[in-house]
């Protein structure tokens, strides 16, 4: 048992999936998926299924909000790359919003940032607060 709960209110185009480590919320029109938590071996099937539903039931570009994505393993990155390639066959794009800079770097490293129908919009790195100089009033 994975602790997965799937909710889909009748008559609405919403997607809501929950596990202990991952929350997915989305709409099909327009196709927009919010990822909150960790995508790893335990949540990969849930993530992949939700992403596939977005591709199948929506039209136009598919947006994935990664601002609250805490961790993603190579399986999750592979699912994203695969989804972008499938969308390319339909002349659609996968747009990742608020991607952590280190994930953009990783996608560059493995070459998946070059997938034509994958757009990654990096979030701004958080400013690092410097400690006040010794003796300064704080």
Phi and psi in radians as a Rosetta constraint file:
Dihedral C 1 N 2 CA 2 C 2 CIRCULARHARMONIC -1.726 0.35
Dihedral N 2 CA 2 C 2 N 3 CIRCULARHARMONIC -0.133 0.35
Dihedral C 2 N 3 CA 3 C 3 CIRCULARHARMONIC 1.332 0.35
Dihedral N 3 CA 3 C 3 N 4 CIRCULARHARMONIC 0.366 0.35
Dihedral C 3 N 4 CA 4 C 4 CIRCULARHARMONIC -1.458 0.35
Dihedral N 4 CA 4 C 4 N 5 CIRCULARHARMONIC 2.301 0.35
Dihedral C 4 N 5 CA 5 C 5 CIRCULARHARMONIC -2.185 0.35
Dihedral N 5 CA 5 C 5 N 6 CIRCULARHARMONIC 2.208 0.35
Dihedral C 5 N 6 CA 6 C 6 CIRCULARHARMONIC -1.964 0.35
Dihedral N 6 CA 6 C 6 N 7 CIRCULARHARMONIC 2.221 0.35
Dihedral C 6 N 7 CA 7 C 7 CIRCULARHARMONIC -2.162 0.35
Dihedral N 7 CA 7 C 7 N 8 CIRCULARHARMONIC 2.319 0.35
Dihedral C 7 N 8 CA 8 C 8 CIRCULARHARMONIC -2.509 0.35
Dihedral N 8 CA 8 C 8 N 9 CIRCULARHARMONIC 1.751 0.35
Dihedral C 8 N 9 CA 9 C 9 CIRCULARHARMONIC -1.027 0.35
Dihedral N 9 CA 9 C 9 N 10 CIRCULARHARMONIC 2.380 0.35
Dihedral C 9 N 10 CA 10 C 10 CIRCULARHARMONIC -1.069 0.35
Dihedral N 10 CA 10 C 10 N 11 CIRCULARHARMONIC 2.428 0.35
Dihedral C 10 N 11 CA 11 C 11 CIRCULARHARMONIC 1.415 0.35
Dihedral N 11 CA 11 C 11 N 12 CIRCULARHARMONIC 0.000 0.35
Dihedral C 11 N 12 CA 12 C 12 CIRCULARHARMONIC -2.029 0.35
Dihedral N 12 CA 12 C 12 N 13 CIRCULARHARMONIC 2.632 0.35
Dihedral C 12 N 13 CA 13 C 13 CIRCULARHARMONIC -1.642 0.35
Dihedral N 13 CA 13 C 13 N 14 CIRCULARHARMONIC 0.641 0.35
Dihedral C 13 N 14 CA 14 C 14 CIRCULARHARMONIC -1.719 0.35
Dihedral N 14 CA 14 C 14 N 15 CIRCULARHARMONIC 2.655 0.35
Dihedral C 14 N 15 CA 15 C 15 CIRCULARHARMONIC -2.130 0.35
Dihedral N 15 CA 15 C 15 N 16 CIRCULARHARMONIC 2.229 0.35
Dihedral C 15 N 16 CA 16 C 16 CIRCULARHARMONIC -2.419 0.35
Dihedral N 16 CA 16 C 16 N 17 CIRCULARHARMONIC 2.071 0.35
Dihedral C 16 N 17 CA 17 C 17 CIRCULARHARMONIC -2.335 0.35
Dihedral N 17 CA 17 C 17 N 18 CIRCULARHARMONIC 2.467 0.35
Dihedral C 17 N 18 CA 18 C 18 CIRCULARHARMONIC -2.355 0.35
Dihedral N 18 CA 18 C 18 N 19 CIRCULARHARMONIC 2.501 0.35
Dihedral C 18 N 19 CA 19 C 19 CIRCULARHARMONIC -2.486 0.35
Dihedral N 19 CA 19 C 19 N 20 CIRCULARHARMONIC -3.135 0.35
Dihedral C 19 N 20 CA 20 C 20 CIRCULARHARMONIC -1.116 0.35
Dihedral N 20 CA 20 C 20 N 21 CIRCULARHARMONIC -0.494 0.35
Dihedral C 20 N 21 CA 21 C 21 CIRCULARHARMONIC -1.947 0.35
Dihedral N 21 CA 21 C 21 N 22 CIRCULARHARMONIC -0.184 0.35
Dihedral C 21 N 22 CA 22 C 22 CIRCULARHARMONIC -2.511 0.35
Dihedral N 22 CA 22 C 22 N 23 CIRCULARHARMONIC 2.382 0.35
Dihedral C 22 N 23 CA 23 C 23 CIRCULARHARMONIC -2.140 0.35
Dihedral N 23 CA 23 C 23 N 24 CIRCULARHARMONIC 2.275 0.35
Dihedral C 23 N 24 CA 24 C 24 CIRCULARHARMONIC -2.157 0.35
Dihedral N 24 CA 24 C 24 N 25 CIRCULARHARMONIC 2.225 0.35
Dihedral C 24 N 25 CA 25 C 25 CIRCULARHARMONIC -2.276 0.35
Dihedral N 25 CA 25 C 25 N 26 CIRCULARHARMONIC 2.356 0.35
Dihedral C 25 N 26 CA 26 C 26 CIRCULARHARMONIC -2.782 0.35
Dihedral N 26 CA 26 C 26 N 27 CIRCULARHARMONIC 2.965 0.35
Dihedral C 26 N 27 CA 27 C 27 CIRCULARHARMONIC -2.218 0.35
Dihedral N 27 CA 27 C 27 N 28 CIRCULARHARMONIC 2.637 0.35
Dihedral C 27 N 28 CA 28 C 28 CIRCULARHARMONIC -1.551 0.35
Dihedral N 28 CA 28 C 28 N 29 CIRCULARHARMONIC -0.544 0.35
Dihedral C 28 N 29 CA 29 C 29 CIRCULARHARMONIC -2.305 0.35
Dihedral N 29 CA 29 C 29 N 30 CIRCULARHARMONIC 1.818 0.35
Dihedral C 29 N 30 CA 30 C 30 CIRCULARHARMONIC -1.323 0.35
Dihedral N 30 CA 30 C 30 N 31 CIRCULARHARMONIC 2.714 0.35
Dihedral C 30 N 31 CA 31 C 31 CIRCULARHARMONIC -1.232 0.35
Dihedral N 31 CA 31 C 31 N 32 CIRCULARHARMONIC 1.917 0.35
Dihedral C 31 N 32 CA 32 C 32 CIRCULARHARMONIC -2.539 0.35
Dihedral N 32 CA 32 C 32 N 33 CIRCULARHARMONIC 2.140 0.35
Dihedral C 32 N 33 CA 33 C 33 CIRCULARHARMONIC -2.131 0.35
Dihedral N 33 CA 33 C 33 N 34 CIRCULARHARMONIC 2.211 0.35
Dihedral C 33 N 34 CA 34 C 34 CIRCULARHARMONIC -1.773 0.35
Dihedral N 34 CA 34 C 34 N 35 CIRCULARHARMONIC 2.184 0.35
Dihedral C 34 N 35 CA 35 C 35 CIRCULARHARMONIC -1.882 0.35
Dihedral N 35 CA 35 C 35 N 36 CIRCULARHARMONIC 2.166 0.35
Dihedral C 35 N 36 CA 36 C 36 CIRCULARHARMONIC -2.294 0.35
Dihedral N 36 CA 36 C 36 N 37 CIRCULARHARMONIC 1.837 0.35
Dihedral C 36 N 37 CA 37 C 37 CIRCULARHARMONIC 2.252 0.35
Dihedral N 37 CA 37 C 37 N 38 CIRCULARHARMONIC -2.517 0.35
Dihedral C 37 N 38 CA 38 C 38 CIRCULARHARMONIC -2.009 0.35
Dihedral N 38 CA 38 C 38 N 39 CIRCULARHARMONIC 2.333 0.35
Dihedral C 38 N 39 CA 39 C 39 CIRCULARHARMONIC -1.884 0.35
Dihedral N 39 CA 39 C 39 N 40 CIRCULARHARMONIC 1.893 0.35
Dihedral C 39 N 40 CA 40 C 40 CIRCULARHARMONIC -2.488 0.35
Dihedral N 40 CA 40 C 40 N 41 CIRCULARHARMONIC -2.931 0.35
Dihedral C 40 N 41 CA 41 C 41 CIRCULARHARMONIC -1.015 0.35
Dihedral N 41 CA 41 C 41 N 42 CIRCULARHARMONIC -0.542 0.35
Dihedral C 41 N 42 CA 42 C 42 CIRCULARHARMONIC -1.362 0.35
Dihedral N 42 CA 42 C 42 N 43 CIRCULARHARMONIC -0.387 0.35
Dihedral C 42 N 43 CA 43 C 43 CIRCULARHARMONIC -2.063 0.35
Dihedral N 43 CA 43 C 43 N 44 CIRCULARHARMONIC -0.001 0.35
Dihedral C 43 N 44 CA 44 C 44 CIRCULARHARMONIC -1.037 0.35
Dihedral N 44 CA 44 C 44 N 45 CIRCULARHARMONIC -0.763 0.35
Dihedral C 44 N 45 CA 45 C 45 CIRCULARHARMONIC -1.086 0.35
Dihedral N 45 CA 45 C 45 N 46 CIRCULARHARMONIC -0.709 0.35
Dihedral C 45 N 46 CA 46 C 46 CIRCULARHARMONIC -1.112 0.35
Dihedral N 46 CA 46 C 46 N 47 CIRCULARHARMONIC -0.795 0.35
Dihedral C 46 N 47 CA 47 C 47 CIRCULARHARMONIC -1.106 0.35
Dihedral N 47 CA 47 C 47 N 48 CIRCULARHARMONIC -0.827 0.35
Dihedral C 47 N 48 CA 48 C 48 CIRCULARHARMONIC -1.097 0.35
Dihedral N 48 CA 48 C 48 N 49 CIRCULARHARMONIC -0.735 0.35
Dihedral C 48 N 49 CA 49 C 49 CIRCULARHARMONIC -1.121 0.35
Dihedral N 49 CA 49 C 49 N 50 CIRCULARHARMONIC -0.746 0.35
Dihedral C 49 N 50 CA 50 C 50 CIRCULARHARMONIC -1.126 0.35
Dihedral N 50 CA 50 C 50 N 51 CIRCULARHARMONIC -0.749 0.35
Dihedral C 50 N 51 CA 51 C 51 CIRCULARHARMONIC -1.100 0.35
Dihedral N 51 CA 51 C 51 N 52 CIRCULARHARMONIC -0.739 0.35
Dihedral C 51 N 52 CA 52 C 52 CIRCULARHARMONIC -1.083 0.35
Dihedral N 52 CA 52 C 52 N 53 CIRCULARHARMONIC -0.701 0.35
Dihedral C 52 N 53 CA 53 C 53 CIRCULARHARMONIC -1.110 0.35
Dihedral N 53 CA 53 C 53 N 54 CIRCULARHARMONIC -0.675 0.35
Dihedral C 53 N 54 CA 54 C 54 CIRCULARHARMONIC -1.061 0.35
Dihedral N 54 CA 54 C 54 N 55 CIRCULARHARMONIC -0.761 0.35
Dihedral C 54 N 55 CA 55 C 55 CIRCULARHARMONIC -1.151 0.35
Dihedral N 55 CA 55 C 55 N 56 CIRCULARHARMONIC -0.704 0.35
Dihedral C 55 N 56 CA 56 C 56 CIRCULARHARMONIC -1.354 0.35
Dihedral N 56 CA 56 C 56 N 57 CIRCULARHARMONIC -0.610 0.35
Dihedral C 56 N 57 CA 57 C 57 CIRCULARHARMONIC -1.783 0.35
Dihedral N 57 CA 57 C 57 N 58 CIRCULARHARMONIC -0.211 0.35
Dihedral C 57 N 58 CA 58 C 58 CIRCULARHARMONIC -1.763 0.35
Dihedral N 58 CA 58 C 58 N 59 CIRCULARHARMONIC 3.039 0.35
Dihedral C 58 N 59 CA 59 C 59 CIRCULARHARMONIC -2.324 0.35
Dihedral N 59 CA 59 C 59 N 60 CIRCULARHARMONIC 2.699 0.35
Dihedral C 59 N 60 CA 60 C 60 CIRCULARHARMONIC 1.429 0.35
Dihedral N 60 CA 60 C 60 N 61 CIRCULARHARMONIC -2.964 0.35
Dihedral C 60 N 61 CA 61 C 61 CIRCULARHARMONIC -1.125 0.35
Dihedral N 61 CA 61 C 61 N 62 CIRCULARHARMONIC 2.556 0.35
Dihedral C 61 N 62 CA 62 C 62 CIRCULARHARMONIC -1.795 0.35
Dihedral N 62 CA 62 C 62 N 63 CIRCULARHARMONIC 2.158 0.35
Dihedral C 62 N 63 CA 63 C 63 CIRCULARHARMONIC -1.773 0.35
Dihedral N 63 CA 63 C 63 N 64 CIRCULARHARMONIC 2.362 0.35
Dihedral C 63 N 64 CA 64 C 64 CIRCULARHARMONIC -2.155 0.35
Dihedral N 64 CA 64 C 64 N 65 CIRCULARHARMONIC 2.069 0.35
Dihedral C 64 N 65 CA 65 C 65 CIRCULARHARMONIC -1.536 0.35
Dihedral N 65 CA 65 C 65 N 66 CIRCULARHARMONIC 1.956 0.35
Dihedral C 65 N 66 CA 66 C 66 CIRCULARHARMONIC -1.824 0.35
Dihedral N 66 CA 66 C 66 N 67 CIRCULARHARMONIC 0.263 0.35
Dihedral C 66 N 67 CA 67 C 67 CIRCULARHARMONIC -1.063 0.35
Dihedral N 67 CA 67 C 67 N 68 CIRCULARHARMONIC -0.617 0.35
Dihedral C 67 N 68 CA 68 C 68 CIRCULARHARMONIC -1.774 0.35
Dihedral N 68 CA 68 C 68 N 69 CIRCULARHARMONIC 0.203 0.35
Dihedral C 68 N 69 CA 69 C 69 CIRCULARHARMONIC -1.275 0.35
Dihedral N 69 CA 69 C 69 N 70 CIRCULARHARMONIC 2.006 0.35
Dihedral C 69 N 70 CA 70 C 70 CIRCULARHARMONIC -1.521 0.35
Dihedral N 70 CA 70 C 70 N 71 CIRCULARHARMONIC -0.610 0.35
Dihedral C 70 N 71 CA 71 C 71 CIRCULARHARMONIC -2.684 0.35
Dihedral N 71 CA 71 C 71 N 72 CIRCULARHARMONIC 2.497 0.35
Dihedral C 71 N 72 CA 72 C 72 CIRCULARHARMONIC -2.514 0.35
Dihedral N 72 CA 72 C 72 N 73 CIRCULARHARMONIC 2.303 0.35
Dihedral C 72 N 73 CA 73 C 73 CIRCULARHARMONIC -1.618 0.35
Dihedral N 73 CA 73 C 73 N 74 CIRCULARHARMONIC -3.136 0.35
Dihedral C 73 N 74 CA 74 C 74 CIRCULARHARMONIC -1.112 0.35
Dihedral N 74 CA 74 C 74 N 75 CIRCULARHARMONIC -0.521 0.35
Dihedral C 74 N 75 CA 75 C 75 CIRCULARHARMONIC -1.103 0.35
Dihedral N 75 CA 75 C 75 N 76 CIRCULARHARMONIC -0.707 0.35
Dihedral C 75 N 76 CA 76 C 76 CIRCULARHARMONIC -1.173 0.35
Dihedral N 76 CA 76 C 76 N 77 CIRCULARHARMONIC -0.710 0.35
Dihedral C 76 N 77 CA 77 C 77 CIRCULARHARMONIC -1.130 0.35
Dihedral N 77 CA 77 C 77 N 78 CIRCULARHARMONIC -0.664 0.35
Dihedral C 77 N 78 CA 78 C 78 CIRCULARHARMONIC -1.133 0.35
Dihedral N 78 CA 78 C 78 N 79 CIRCULARHARMONIC -0.670 0.35
Dihedral C 78 N 79 CA 79 C 79 CIRCULARHARMONIC -1.095 0.35
Dihedral N 79 CA 79 C 79 N 80 CIRCULARHARMONIC -0.690 0.35
Dihedral C 79 N 80 CA 80 C 80 CIRCULARHARMONIC -1.134 0.35
Dihedral N 80 CA 80 C 80 N 81 CIRCULARHARMONIC -0.806 0.35
Dihedral C 80 N 81 CA 81 C 81 CIRCULARHARMONIC -1.076 0.35
Dihedral N 81 CA 81 C 81 N 82 CIRCULARHARMONIC -0.756 0.35
Dihedral C 81 N 82 CA 82 C 82 CIRCULARHARMONIC -1.103 0.35
Dihedral N 82 CA 82 C 82 N 83 CIRCULARHARMONIC -0.750 0.35
Dihedral C 82 N 83 CA 83 C 83 CIRCULARHARMONIC -1.075 0.35
Dihedral N 83 CA 83 C 83 N 84 CIRCULARHARMONIC -0.728 0.35
Dihedral C 83 N 84 CA 84 C 84 CIRCULARHARMONIC -1.104 0.35
Dihedral N 84 CA 84 C 84 N 85 CIRCULARHARMONIC -0.702 0.35
Dihedral C 84 N 85 CA 85 C 85 CIRCULARHARMONIC -1.141 0.35
Dihedral N 85 CA 85 C 85 N 86 CIRCULARHARMONIC -0.713 0.35
Dihedral C 85 N 86 CA 86 C 86 CIRCULARHARMONIC -1.128 0.35
Dihedral N 86 CA 86 C 86 N 87 CIRCULARHARMONIC -0.695 0.35
Dihedral C 86 N 87 CA 87 C 87 CIRCULARHARMONIC -1.141 0.35
Dihedral N 87 CA 87 C 87 N 88 CIRCULARHARMONIC -0.584 0.35
Dihedral C 87 N 88 CA 88 C 88 CIRCULARHARMONIC -1.033 0.35
Dihedral N 88 CA 88 C 88 N 89 CIRCULARHARMONIC -0.560 0.35
Dihedral C 88 N 89 CA 89 C 89 CIRCULARHARMONIC -1.186 0.35
Dihedral N 89 CA 89 C 89 N 90 CIRCULARHARMONIC -0.330 0.35
Dihedral C 89 N 90 CA 90 C 90 CIRCULARHARMONIC -1.869 0.35
Dihedral N 90 CA 90 C 90 N 91 CIRCULARHARMONIC 0.177 0.35
Dihedral C 90 N 91 CA 91 C 91 CIRCULARHARMONIC 1.008 0.35
Dihedral N 91 CA 91 C 91 N 92 CIRCULARHARMONIC 0.731 0.35
Dihedral C 91 N 92 CA 92 C 92 CIRCULARHARMONIC -2.158 0.35
Dihedral N 92 CA 92 C 92 N 93 CIRCULARHARMONIC 2.915 0.35
Dihedral C 92 N 93 CA 93 C 93 CIRCULARHARMONIC -2.174 0.35
Dihedral N 93 CA 93 C 93 N 94 CIRCULARHARMONIC 2.719 0.35
Dihedral C 93 N 94 CA 94 C 94 CIRCULARHARMONIC -1.836 0.35
Dihedral N 94 CA 94 C 94 N 95 CIRCULARHARMONIC 2.085 0.35
Dihedral C 94 N 95 CA 95 C 95 CIRCULARHARMONIC -1.944 0.35
Dihedral N 95 CA 95 C 95 N 96 CIRCULARHARMONIC 2.021 0.35
Dihedral C 95 N 96 CA 96 C 96 CIRCULARHARMONIC -1.657 0.35
Dihedral N 96 CA 96 C 96 N 97 CIRCULARHARMONIC 2.141 0.35
Dihedral C 96 N 97 CA 97 C 97 CIRCULARHARMONIC -1.818 0.35
Dihedral N 97 CA 97 C 97 N 98 CIRCULARHARMONIC 2.452 0.35
Dihedral C 97 N 98 CA 98 C 98 CIRCULARHARMONIC 1.043 0.35
Dihedral N 98 CA 98 C 98 N 99 CIRCULARHARMONIC 0.832 0.35
Dihedral C 98 N 99 CA 99 C 99 CIRCULARHARMONIC -1.389 0.35
Dihedral N 99 CA 99 C 99 N 100 CIRCULARHARMONIC 2.336 0.35
Dihedral C 99 N 100 CA 100 C 100 CIRCULARHARMONIC -1.063 0.35
Dihedral N 100 CA 100 C 100 N 101 CIRCULARHARMONIC 2.423 0.35
Dihedral C 100 N 101 CA 101 C 101 CIRCULARHARMONIC -0.948 0.35
Dihedral N 101 CA 101 C 101 N 102 CIRCULARHARMONIC -0.628 0.35
Dihedral C 101 N 102 CA 102 C 102 CIRCULARHARMONIC -1.192 0.35
Dihedral N 102 CA 102 C 102 N 103 CIRCULARHARMONIC -0.489 0.35
Dihedral C 102 N 103 CA 103 C 103 CIRCULARHARMONIC -1.287 0.35
Dihedral N 103 CA 103 C 103 N 104 CIRCULARHARMONIC -0.621 0.35
Dihedral C 103 N 104 CA 104 C 104 CIRCULARHARMONIC -1.079 0.35
Dihedral N 104 CA 104 C 104 N 105 CIRCULARHARMONIC -0.772 0.35
Dihedral C 104 N 105 CA 105 C 105 CIRCULARHARMONIC -1.074 0.35
Dihedral N 105 CA 105 C 105 N 106 CIRCULARHARMONIC -0.733 0.35
Dihedral C 105 N 106 CA 106 C 106 CIRCULARHARMONIC -1.133 0.35
Dihedral N 106 CA 106 C 106 N 107 CIRCULARHARMONIC -0.756 0.35
Dihedral C 106 N 107 CA 107 C 107 CIRCULARHARMONIC -1.102 0.35
Dihedral N 107 CA 107 C 107 N 108 CIRCULARHARMONIC -0.617 0.35
Dihedral C 107 N 108 CA 108 C 108 CIRCULARHARMONIC -1.108 0.35
Dihedral N 108 CA 108 C 108 N 109 CIRCULARHARMONIC -0.783 0.35
Dihedral C 108 N 109 CA 109 C 109 CIRCULARHARMONIC -1.041 0.35
Dihedral N 109 CA 109 C 109 N 110 CIRCULARHARMONIC -0.754 0.35
Dihedral C 109 N 110 CA 110 C 110 CIRCULARHARMONIC -1.514 0.35
Dihedral N 110 CA 110 C 110 N 111 CIRCULARHARMONIC -0.076 0.35
Dihedral C 110 N 111 CA 111 C 111 CIRCULARHARMONIC 1.551 0.35
Dihedral N 111 CA 111 C 111 N 112 CIRCULARHARMONIC -0.005 0.35
Dihedral C 111 N 112 CA 112 C 112 CIRCULARHARMONIC -1.338 0.35
Dihedral N 112 CA 112 C 112 N 113 CIRCULARHARMONIC -0.219 0.35
Dihedral C 112 N 113 CA 113 C 113 CIRCULARHARMONIC -1.246 0.35
Dihedral N 113 CA 113 C 113 N 114 CIRCULARHARMONIC -0.217 0.35
Dihedral C 113 N 114 CA 114 C 114 CIRCULARHARMONIC -1.528 0.35
Dihedral N 114 CA 114 C 114 N 115 CIRCULARHARMONIC -0.025 0.35
Dihedral C 114 N 115 CA 115 C 115 CIRCULARHARMONIC -1.115 0.35
Dihedral N 115 CA 115 C 115 N 116 CIRCULARHARMONIC 2.177 0.35
Dihedral C 115 N 116 CA 116 C 116 CIRCULARHARMONIC -1.006 0.35
Dihedral N 116 CA 116 C 116 N 117 CIRCULARHARMONIC -0.624 0.35
Dihedral C 116 N 117 CA 117 C 117 CIRCULARHARMONIC -1.780 0.35
Dihedral N 117 CA 117 C 117 N 118 CIRCULARHARMONIC 0.391 0.35
Dihedral C 117 N 118 CA 118 C 118 CIRCULARHARMONIC -1.998 0.35
Dihedral N 118 CA 118 C 118 N 119 CIRCULARHARMONIC 2.125 0.35
Dihedral C 118 N 119 CA 119 C 119 CIRCULARHARMONIC -2.043 0.35
Dihedral N 119 CA 119 C 119 N 120 CIRCULARHARMONIC 2.186 0.35
Dihedral C 119 N 120 CA 120 C 120 CIRCULARHARMONIC -2.006 0.35
Dihedral N 120 CA 120 C 120 N 121 CIRCULARHARMONIC 2.100 0.35
Dihedral C 120 N 121 CA 121 C 121 CIRCULARHARMONIC -1.804 0.35
Dihedral N 121 CA 121 C 121 N 122 CIRCULARHARMONIC 1.819 0.35
Dihedral C 121 N 122 CA 122 C 122 CIRCULARHARMONIC -1.269 0.35
Dihedral N 122 CA 122 C 122 N 123 CIRCULARHARMONIC 2.472 0.35
Dihedral C 122 N 123 CA 123 C 123 CIRCULARHARMONIC -1.395 0.35
Dihedral N 123 CA 123 C 123 N 124 CIRCULARHARMONIC 2.760 0.35
Dihedral C 123 N 124 CA 124 C 124 CIRCULARHARMONIC -1.208 0.35
Dihedral N 124 CA 124 C 124 N 125 CIRCULARHARMONIC 2.345 0.35
Dihedral C 124 N 125 CA 125 C 125 CIRCULARHARMONIC -1.123 0.35
Dihedral N 125 CA 125 C 125 N 126 CIRCULARHARMONIC 2.506 0.35
Dihedral C 125 N 126 CA 126 C 126 CIRCULARHARMONIC -1.195 0.35
Dihedral N 126 CA 126 C 126 N 127 CIRCULARHARMONIC 2.423 0.35
Dihedral C 126 N 127 CA 127 C 127 CIRCULARHARMONIC -1.187 0.35
Dihedral N 127 CA 127 C 127 N 128 CIRCULARHARMONIC 2.386 0.35
Dihedral C 127 N 128 CA 128 C 128 CIRCULARHARMONIC -1.544 0.35
Dihedral N 128 CA 128 C 128 N 129 CIRCULARHARMONIC 2.167 0.35
Dihedral C 128 N 129 CA 129 C 129 CIRCULARHARMONIC -1.410 0.35
Dihedral N 129 CA 129 C 129 N 130 CIRCULARHARMONIC 2.189 0.35
Dihedral C 129 N 130 CA 130 C 130 CIRCULARHARMONIC -1.460 0.35
Dihedral N 130 CA 130 C 130 N 131 CIRCULARHARMONIC 2.525 0.35
Dihedral C 130 N 131 CA 131 C 131 CIRCULARHARMONIC -1.229 0.35
Dihedral N 131 CA 131 C 131 N 132 CIRCULARHARMONIC 2.469 0.35
Dihedral C 131 N 132 CA 132 C 132 CIRCULARHARMONIC -1.136 0.35
Dihedral N 132 CA 132 C 132 N 133 CIRCULARHARMONIC 2.606 0.35
Dihedral C 132 N 133 CA 133 C 133 CIRCULARHARMONIC -1.017 0.35
Dihedral N 133 CA 133 C 133 N 134 CIRCULARHARMONIC 2.638 0.35
Dihedral C 133 N 134 CA 134 C 134 CIRCULARHARMONIC -0.989 0.35
Dihedral N 134 CA 134 C 134 N 135 CIRCULARHARMONIC 2.341 0.35
Dihedral C 134 N 135 CA 135 C 135 CIRCULARHARMONIC 1.524 0.35
Dihedral N 135 CA 135 C 135 N 136 CIRCULARHARMONIC -0.116 0.35
Dihedral C 135 N 136 CA 136 C 136 CIRCULARHARMONIC -1.385 0.35
Dihedral N 136 CA 136 C 136 N 137 CIRCULARHARMONIC 2.562 0.35
Dihedral C 136 N 137 CA 137 C 137 CIRCULARHARMONIC -1.318 0.35
Dihedral N 137 CA 137 C 137 N 138 CIRCULARHARMONIC 2.381 0.35
